[in-house]
């Protein structure tokens, strides 16, 4: 299929483009640095500054699928008001412009989203049936509005899928920040450690995206998390074990809040999420459904 991808130079995008090329899809990429993206992936790439420009028309020619992964990194720095606006616009404005530029050839729009759409507290289990309340926190607002913009494509008869991604385990993302600490034997829990961590192995996440492109049953919001979530203290123990390091240090919640401000919610919120659609409706088979297996795969050389 002819597929256009944004965010192709990011952690998830790199793996996804590689897999789609392996399966002989024709790939185009939109990037703020088209030259770099094209050289990295060996595909046609186009410069696009979503803040100032419309989507390049040539990038949309004969496109059957759009996979939209673009978005400012939530974990980079404190959430100042300016930073919040950048995080929000990078998702909502870019999605709005992609929908507006969608060609008649488009059959499917697969858009990023996140488990931040859920409340982020307590032990209650949430799935795709959750209704977002009128009063929302920052993360909920981003995800709700992101999905709402993506859903506008449905008025043209185009199938839309919003992939609500959890914490992705692989050679990027959260592990990049944690590994130096854990390898020194200084890792451990954050806060009281009771918060739920909805994780997914990068292999399975790429498979979810690829399947969403091909399988017409995939529609609307889909939770991309493994079926066996863990609490943060258990994650810390498992990561320490995989690295053959102790993991008994604790970072108090107030320290994170002092350093990161509102962004500390990324580590302190509790997301007990179930992949109901993937498992019960679509019959998706996870290759890595338990944390120990996932970490064992990622650190098998250690």
N, C-alpha and C positions, 0 to 999 in steps of 0.2 A: 504493500500500500504506500501511497504518497503521504508522508507524515511530516508536519512542521512541529518543531520542539522549541520552547523557550526554557531558559535555565539549564541549558545543556552542559555548561562548564561546571556546574555545581556538583556536589557529592552524589545525589541521586541521579541527576542528569547524565553524568559521565557513564555510570553503569547502564543506564537505560539505553542510551544511544548505541553503546557497544553491543548490547543484546539485540536491538532492533536491526542493526546492520548485519549481525551474524545470521539473522533470519531473513535477510535479503529485502528488507523494506527500503524504499527510497526516502532519504532523510534530508530535510532542510532545517536550518537552525536560525533563530533570531537571537541576537546578543548585543549587548552594549559594545562589545569588541568582536565584531564579526570576523576579522582577520585571525585573531587568536582562536576563536571557536572553530573556524574552518580548518585551521592547521592542526588543532588538537584532535579533531574527529575525522578529518579527511572527507568532509561533506560540504555541500553548498551552504554558505552562511552569509547573513545579511546584518548590517549594523541597524540597530533600532534603539533610539532613546525614547522610551514610552512617555516621558514627561513632556516632550516637545513635539514628537512626530507621530503621524499616522503609521500604520503598519505598511512596510514596503509592498507595493502591489505585486512585484515579481516573486516575492516570497510566498504569496498565497496562490499562485497559479497551479491549478490542477490538484490542490491539496484535498485529501479525503479525510484526514485526521489531524487535529491539533492537540498536542499535549502541552499544557501550560504549567510550568514549574517555577517560573520566575517569582522572586520575592526577596526583599531585604532580609538578611539574617537576623532573627529575633534575639540571638544570644550575643550579639556584638555591642557591648556597652549598655549604659543606663538608658532607660526609656524616658528621655526628655520629651517635651511636647513636640519639638522638631523631629526627633527620632521616631516618635509614634506616627507622625504624619508621613514620614518616609516609608515606614513599614506598611502602613495602611495603603498609601497610594501605589506602592510597587505591586500590590496584589489587585486592588479594586480597579484602578485606572487602566492598568495594562490589560486586565480581563475585559473591561468595557470596550477598549479599542480593538481587541482581537475579535470580539463578537460582532462589532460594527463592520469589520473588514472581511468577515467570513465569506468565502466564495460559494457559488451555487453547488460546487462539487463536494462540499463538506458533508460528511456522513456522521462524524462523531467528534465530540469535544470533551476531552478528558482533562479536568482541571484539578490542580492541587487544592487541598484544604488541610485541616488539622484537627486533632482531638481537643484542641483548645476551644472548640465550640461547646463542649460540655462544661458543667459547673466547676470542676477542678477542686472538689472537696469531698471528704467523707469516704465511706466504703460502699455506697450504693453503686450498683452496676448499671451502666448506660449503654444503649445501642442506638441504631439509626432511627428508631421510633421516637426519640427524644424531641420535644418541641422547645425551641429556643424561646426564653421569656422575653417580654418587652424590655425589661431592665437587664442590661448585660454588662459584664466586665469587658476590659479592653480586648482580650483574646477572643471572647465570644463575638464581640462586634466585628472584628476582622473576619473571622471565619463565616459568620452569618452573611455579611455583606458580600464576601468573596463568592460564596455559593449562589447568592441571589443574582449577582451579575452574570455568573456562568449560566444560570438557568434561563437567562433571556434568550439563549440560542435555541431553546426548545420551541419557541414560537415560529421558528422556521422549519420545524420538523426534523431538527438535528438531535440525535441522541446525546445526552449530557451525563457525565459521570464526575462526581466530586470525591476525590480520594482523601479521606480523613486520616492522615498519616500520624502514627505514633512516634516514639523515639526509635530512630533507625540505627541499627548496630552494623558497623562495617568500618571501612577505612576512611572515615570522615565523621562529621557530626559530633555528637556528644562524646564519643570515645576518644576523639583527638584531644579533647581538653582534659579528660579524666586519666588517660594512660600515663602521662608523665608523673602524676601524683601517686597513682597506684603502684607504678613500677619502683618508686622510692620507698614503698611500704607505708606511705602516709595516707592512703585512701581509707574510705569508710562511709558511714551514713551521713546524710544531710538532714538537719532538723531532728525530729523524733524518729525518722526512718519508717514511719507507718504509712507514708503516702504511696499510693499505687503508681507503678511505672508501666505504661502500656508500650511495649517494645515490639520491634519486628526486625528480622534479619534482612539485610539489603538484597539478598537473593530473592527472598519471598516478595519484597516490595516491588522489585522490578517485574516479577512474574504477575503481580496484581495489575500493574499498569499495562503490561502487554496483553494480558487476558481481557482487560476492560476494553481495549481497542477492538479485539476480535469477536468477543462474545456479546451479542445484542441483548442478553438478559441483564447486563450490567447497566443500571440506570440510577440517577440520583446520588445521594450520599452513600459512601461505602467506607466502613471502618477498616483501615489497613493496619491491624495490630494482630499479634500472635494470640492464639486462644488461651494461653496460660500466662496472664500478667503476674507480676511479682511486686512485693513492697520494696521500697528503696533499700532498706537494710539488708534484705535477702539478695538484692541485685549486687550490692557492695561486696557481700561475702562471696558470691559466685564469681565476680570479676577478680577479686583477690585470689581465689582458688585457681582460676584459669591462668593467672599470671604467676602463680606460686609465690604470692606475697601476702603478708598479713593485711587485714583491712578493718582495723578496730578504732581508727581515729574518727571523731565526730565533729562536723562543722555545725555549730549552733545556728538556728534560724536567724537570730538577730544580727549575726556577723554577715550573713549573705545579704540581708536587707540593708545594712549599712553600706556595703560595697556596691551592690547592684540596684538598690532602690526597688522600684516596682517590678523590675525584670527578675528579681529573685523568685517570683512566682513560677518561673520555668522549672525550678528545682524543687520548690516547696509544695506546689499544688498536687492534689491527689486525683488521678484519672483512672478509675476502675472501668475499663471499656471492653465490651464484647464484640467480636467480629461476626455478628449475627448473620448479616447478608452473605458474607463470604462462605461461611460454613453451612448454614441451613438452606439458603436459597440457591447458591451457585455451586456448592460442592467443591469449593477451592481446597486443594491439598497443600498444606504447609510442609515444606521440607524441614524447617526448623520450628517446631512447635513448643519446645521447652528451652528455657534459658541456658541450661548447662550444655545442651547440644549446640546451640547457636554460638556461645562463647568458645566452646571446644573447637568448632570449625574455624573461627576467626583467629584463634591463638594456638593452632595445632603444632606450630613450630617451636613454641616456647617450652 
